[in-house]
Amino acid sequence: MNTLPELLILIKRPGVKILVQDSLSPEQLEAAFRLWNNEYPEKLRYDKIEDFNEYLNKLDAKTHFLLIDDQEIIVGWSATFLRDNERWFAVILNSDIHGKSYGTGMLNEIKRHESKLAGWVIDKEGALRADGNKYKSPLQFYIKNGFSVLAGDRIESEKLSAVKILWQLDSPRA
């Protein structure tokens, strides 16, 4: 388990903060579970919070990033973790705040803690979310934020069609 201290970091707009920690409280777990099920395609949905928690518990060396609005509501969740000797990440934001620089702020905070990040990104349009709306691929968002697309590294399954993305710090950390 990480020994990362809990930190509050203000970003972009007054009253919005990112909480960085190595574990989630039951309330934070519930918020991350809701974000996952509401924002990701329905095929990736977890039926029970226990199943989502089991998924998280299998991830090694986790760090959680919680985007909290000025009303103390968790509107974004991210985790970095170790997989196959690489640091991987997942990011989910409430779709109501897309396009308002919060995702970039979240990624920038994650990048402050890492020198290299890998992730899977759904790159095809058309998958449906639980609310019936179409899931919009965030691939262009990640490219805009400095990630490279590894087109030859893909997941193709009944649940997921995704491409691997990679970000790496260009210069030594200050």
Backbone torsions as a table, in degrees:
resi	resn	phi	psi	omega
1	MET	NA	142.5	179.6
2	ASN	-65.5	155.6	173.7
3	THR	-109.7	26.1	-178.2
4	LEU	-65.0	128.0	176.5
5	PRO	-72.8	156.0	176.3
6	GLU	-73.2	130.8	-177.4
7	LEU	-128.6	145.6	171.3
8	LEU	-111.1	127.0	-179.2
9	ILE	-127.7	123.8	178.1
10	LEU	-82.1	139.6	178.0
11	ILE	-131.0	157.4	170.2
12	LYS	36.4	-67.5	-173.6
13	ARG	-114.6	145.2	178.9
14	PRO	-57.5	141.2	176.2
15	GLY	86.9	-10.5	178.6
16	VAL	-100.3	134.9	-176.8
17	LYS	-139.8	161.4	173.6
18	ILE	-117.1	124.6	176.6
19	LEU	-97.9	127.7	-178.0
20	VAL	-114.7	123.8	-176.2
21	GLN	-155.8	166.2	-176.5
22	ASP	-96.1	-4.8	176.4
23	SER	-149.6	168.1	-178.9
24	LEU	-114.8	140.5	171.1
25	SER	-72.0	165.5	176.7
26	PRO	-56.3	-37.5	179.8
27	GLU	-69.3	-39.1	178.0
28	GLN	-68.8	-38.6	176.2
29	LEU	-60.6	-44.2	178.3
30	GLU	-60.0	-42.9	179.6
31	ALA	-64.9	-43.5	178.2
32	ALA	-63.7	-41.5	177.4
33	PHE	-59.3	-45.8	179.3
34	ARG	-63.9	-44.3	178.3
35	LEU	-59.7	-47.1	179.5
36	TRP	-55.2	-52.8	-175.6
37	ASN	-70.3	-31.5	-178.8
38	ASN	-80.8	-32.0	-170.3
39	GLU	-103.2	-34.2	178.9
40	TYR	-78.7	161.6	176.3
41	PRO	-56.0	147.4	-175.9
42	GLU	-56.3	-31.1	-179.6
43	LYS	-65.5	-18.6	179.0
44	LEU	-96.5	3.1	-176.5
45	ARG	-63.9	143.2	171.7
46	TYR	-101.3	131.4	-180.0
47	ASP	-71.6	-35.8	-176.5
48	LYS	-128.3	146.8	178.5
49	ILE	-61.3	-30.2	178.4
50	GLU	-62.9	-36.5	178.3
51	ASP	-68.2	-41.1	176.8
52	PHE	-63.4	-44.5	179.0
53	ASN	-62.3	-38.1	177.1
54	GLU	-62.7	-42.8	175.7
55	TYR	-56.9	-49.1	-179.3
56	LEU	-62.6	-40.1	-178.2
57	ASN	-65.0	-22.3	179.0
58	LYS	-81.7	-11.6	179.6
59	LEU	-82.7	134.9	-178.6
60	ASP	-92.3	145.2	172.8
61	ALA	52.5	53.7	-176.5
62	LYS	-78.2	146.3	164.7
63	THR	-131.7	130.1	179.6
64	HIS	-103.2	143.7	176.6
65	PHE	-125.1	120.1	-179.0
66	LEU	-114.1	122.7	176.5
67	LEU	-91.0	118.9	-173.3
68	ILE	-119.2	128.1	-177.7
69	ASP	-82.7	-179.1	-175.2
70	ASP	-70.7	-7.5	174.9
71	GLN	-102.6	13.9	179.2
72	GLU	66.1	28.5	177.3
73	ILE	-100.4	133.8	177.2
74	ILE	-76.8	114.9	-178.0
75	VAL	-111.9	-0.4	176.9
76	GLY	-157.8	148.1	177.8
77	TRP	-141.5	141.0	174.4
78	SER	-142.6	155.4	173.3
79	ALA	-140.5	141.4	168.1
80	THR	-111.2	150.5	-175.3
81	PHE	-161.6	165.7	-179.8
82	LEU	-95.4	128.7	176.2
83	ARG	-145.2	126.0	177.9
84	ASP	51.6	44.6	178.6
85	ASN	61.3	23.7	175.5
86	GLU	-129.7	153.9	172.6
87	ARG	-86.7	123.2	179.2
88	TRP	-111.8	166.5	179.1
89	PHE	-148.3	160.0	169.9
90	ALA	-136.9	141.9	177.6
91	VAL	-134.7	134.5	174.7
92	ILE	-136.9	126.8	174.8
93	LEU	-119.9	145.8	172.8
94	ASN	-57.4	130.4	-175.3
95	SER	-62.3	-19.5	177.5
96	ASP	-65.0	-20.0	-178.3
97	ILE	-109.5	7.6	176.7
98	HIS	-62.4	147.6	176.4
99	GLY	78.4	11.9	-177.6
100	LYS	-117.9	19.3	177.0
101	SER	74.9	2.8	179.1
102	TYR	-69.5	-37.6	178.5
103	GLY	-64.1	-42.2	177.0
104	THR	-63.9	-41.0	177.2
105	GLY	-61.5	-40.9	178.6
106	MET	-64.8	-47.1	179.1
107	LEU	-61.5	-40.5	179.6
108	ASN	-63.3	-38.0	177.4
109	GLU	-66.6	-42.2	178.1
110	ILE	-61.1	-42.8	-179.5
111	LYS	-63.6	-26.7	176.5
112	ARG	-64.9	-23.6	-176.7
113	HIS	-100.3	-10.7	-173.8
114	GLU	-132.5	156.8	175.0
115	SER	-109.3	-11.5	179.8
116	LYS	-155.1	138.0	-179.7
117	LEU	-138.8	137.7	174.5
118	ALA	-121.1	152.6	177.7
119	GLY	-160.0	161.5	171.7
120	TRP	-99.8	134.6	179.0
121	VAL	-128.6	127.7	174.0
122	ILE	-66.1	122.6	-174.3
123	ASP	-113.6	5.6	178.4
124	LYS	-115.1	139.1	179.6
125	GLU	-83.1	160.0	171.1
126	GLY	113.2	-19.5	177.9
127	ALA	-64.5	144.7	-178.4
128	LEU	-97.9	141.3	172.4
129	ARG	-84.6	172.0	-178.4
130	ALA	-60.1	-30.8	-179.3
131	ASP	-82.1	2.1	178.9
132	GLY	91.0	-11.4	177.2
133	ASN	-77.5	155.7	179.4
134	LYS	-77.3	140.6	174.8
135	TYR	-77.9	127.6	178.8
136	LYS	-95.4	124.5	179.8
137	SER	-61.0	131.8	177.3
138	PRO	-89.9	13.5	-173.9
139	LEU	-55.6	-46.7	-179.3
140	GLN	-63.8	-33.9	175.5
141	PHE	-59.8	-45.3	-179.3
142	TYR	-68.8	-38.2	176.7
143	ILE	-61.2	-44.9	178.8
144	LYS	-60.3	-28.2	-178.6
145	ASN	-97.9	22.4	169.0
146	GLY	91.2	10.1	178.6
147	PHE	-88.3	146.1	174.1
148	SER	-98.8	148.2	177.9
149	VAL	-98.4	125.8	177.1
150	LEU	-98.8	80.3	-170.0
151	ALA	-56.4	-29.0	-179.3
152	GLY	-81.4	-4.5	-178.6
153	ASP	-112.4	101.6	-172.5
154	ARG	-131.5	157.9	166.8
155	ILE	-113.8	127.1	174.4
156	GLU	-130.1	110.6	178.8
157	SER	-144.9	178.3	177.6
158	GLU	-61.9	-33.0	-177.3
159	LYS	-90.0	-27.3	-167.2
160	LEU	-148.9	138.3	169.4
161	SER	-127.4	110.8	-173.5
162	ALA	-146.0	158.0	177.5
163	VAL	-116.3	149.2	178.7
164	LYS	-81.4	138.1	174.0
165	ILE	-120.7	157.3	-176.4
166	LEU	-144.6	135.3	172.2
167	TRP	-123.7	139.7	178.7
168	GLN	-140.4	135.5	177.5
169	LEU	-62.0	126.0	-177.5
170	ASP	-77.7	-36.5	-175.7
171	SER	-120.9	160.9	179.4
172	PRO	-60.1	148.9	178.4
173	ARG	-65.8	146.4	178.3
174	ALA	-78.7	NA	NA
